[in-house]
Amino acid sequence: MHRAAFTALHDGSSGIRQCLKCRVPLQLSARAYGIVPTPRDGEEKEMLDQMLRVDHAGEFGANRIYAGQMAVLGRSSIGPLIQEMWDQEKKHLAKFDEILAENRVRPTALLPIWNIAGFVLGASSALLGKEGAMACTVAVEESISEHYNSQIRALMEKDPERYTELLQVIKEFRDDEMEHHDTGLEHDAETVPGYWLLKNAIQLGCKAAICISQRV
């Protein structure tokens, strides 16, 4: 387990270096999606930059949480399920890596912190057993889904036709996060001792991370 944790943490550090340089994976760079419209003015650019920056940070953090869970529970019966959810999160992160690079949006400067914090949260929740890991998943995915919903409402109010492709991506990822949330509930998340306390504490941290990552 210690060896797996070290490997996962090392992989996360490599991912930070890649994110900070905004490199686009080769398999994704061959196709330009043009999802985000060219900003009309400085105000729209600031709004879109903050939106993309925090979405990227959220997906990066989710990846590190699943990495921490896999370091502890990867060889258990719940391991394949965690891996399946992690694989979806990897696709989300790769997409936002691409979008940030295309639109020259810098990632949050706090990625090194989210790297460590996410991994520790995932591993520590997994040490509580399968139920603890699933409780963490429910809390995090619910927070991310709510955040995506707030972005969807904001874009719909401004100009749904202008942001059609961006809305499609956010809605798709929101649906994936809700699926992970429901999976956690189906796998006994609420049975872990102190579930509501754990859930509220994690979600408080998620809200703080969202607020900070938008600007820093």
N, C-alpha and C positions, 0 to 999 in steps of 0.2 A: 504494500500500500504506500509506504514512504517513497519507494522508487517511482510509482505511478504519479504521486503528487508532485514530485520534483520535476518529472518529465512534463506534466501538464502546465506547471508554473513556468517552466523554461519556454514552452511553446507559446504561452501567453505573452512573454516578454518579446519574443520574435514578432508576434502579431502587432504589438505596440509600435515597434520600429517601422513595420510596414504601413500601419495606419497613419503614423505621424508624417510619413513621406508621401501619403496619399497615393500609393502605388495601386494600380488597377491590375487584378489578376489577369494573366494572359488570355485565359479562356473567355473572359468577359470583355476585354478591351477591343476585341475584333468587331464588336457591334455597338453602335452608338444608339441609345434609346431616346435621348432628348426628352426625358420625362418632365423636367422642370423648365417652365417658360423663361425666357430672358426677362429679367426684372425691368419694369417700366421706369422705376426711380429708386432712389436710395432707401426709401421706406420699405418698399416691397422686397428689395434685396436683403435688408436687415431681417425682415420677417422670415423669408425663406431660408436664409443662412442659419438663423437660430433654430428653425424647425428641423432642418436636415442635420445640424450638429447634434441636437439632443436625441434625434432618432438613431443616429449612428452610435452615440454613446450608450443608449439603452440596449441596442442589439449587441454591442461589444460587451457590456456588463452581463447580459444574459448568457452569452457564450462562456464567459469566465465562471459563472455560477454552475453551469452544466459541467464544465471541466472539473470543478471542485467536487461535484457530486459523483462524477465518474471515477475520480481518483479514489474515492472511498467505496463506492457501490458498484463499480464497473463489472466486477466478477460475480455479483449477486444476481438473484433472479430478476430484479428490477433493472439491471444494467441495460439490457437491450431496449427497454422503453425509454430510459433516459437518453440513450444514444440516439434514438429516433428523433426525439424532440430537439436534441442538440444539433443534429444534422440540418433540421429546418432552420434553426437559429444561425447556423453557419451560412446558409443561403441568404438569409436576411442581411447579415453583416456584409457579405460579399457585394450585395446589391447596393447597399449604402456606401461602401468603399468606392464603388463605381460612380455613383451619383455625386459624391463629394468631389471626386477627381474631375469629372466632366464640368462641374460648375465652380471649380476652384474655391471650394468652401473648406476652411481649415477644420480639422477635428478638434474637439475640446482638448485643452492642455492638461486635463485631469485624467487622461487615459491611464497613465501609470498607477494612479490611485485606484481607479475602477478595476484595473487588472488584479491588484492584490485584494481589494475589498470584495470583489465578486467571487474570486476563487475561495477566499476564506469563508464567505457566507455559504457558498455551495457545499464546501467540505464539512463545515461545522453543522449545517442542517442535516447532512447525510449521516453524520456521527450519531444522530438521534434515531437512525434507522430509516427504513423506507418511508415511513409516515412523516418523519421530519423533512426529508427531501421533498416529498410531495406537498407538504404544507408551505415550504419555501416557494415551490413552483407556483402554487395557487396565488400566494401573495404577490409575487413579482409579476406574473402574467396578468393578473387583474389590474395592477397598477399601469402596466404598459398598454393594456387594452383601453383603459380609461383615457390615457394620454392620447392614444391614436384617435379615439372617438372625439376628443376635444379638438384635435387638428382637423378632422373631417368636418366637423361643424363649422369651424372657422373658414375653411376653404370653400365650403358650400355657400356660406353667407357672402363671401367676397365675389367669387365668380366661378361657379362649378364647371362651366365649359372651358375656361382658361386653364383650369387645373385638373382636367379630366384624367390624364395619365398618371399624375402624381396621386390623385385620389384613388385610382385603381390599385396602385402599389400599396398605399397605406391600408386600404380596406382589406386587401389580400393578407397582409401581414397581421392586421388586427384579428382576422378570422383564425389564423394559425395560433396566435397567442391565446385566444379564447378556447381553442381546442386543447391546448396544453393545460389551461386552467381547469377545464372540465375533466381532463385525464387525471389531474392531481386529486380532484374530489372523488373520482371513481376509484382511486387507489388509496383510500383511507387517510387522506390528509387531515381531516377533522378529528381523527382519533389520537393524534399525538398530544401528550400532556401539555397544557398551556397553549393550545392552538390559537385562540383569539389574541392572546398576549403576543405570541410569536408573530402572527400575521400582521397585527397593527404596528409592531416595532419595525418589521421589514418594510412595510408600506410607507411608514414615516421616513425611513432612510431613502426609499425610492423617490419620494416627492422632493426631498432635499437635493438628491442627485440630479433630478430633472431640472430643477430651478437653477442650480449652479452651472450645469453643463450647457445651458442655452447661451450663456454669456462668456464663460471663461474658456 
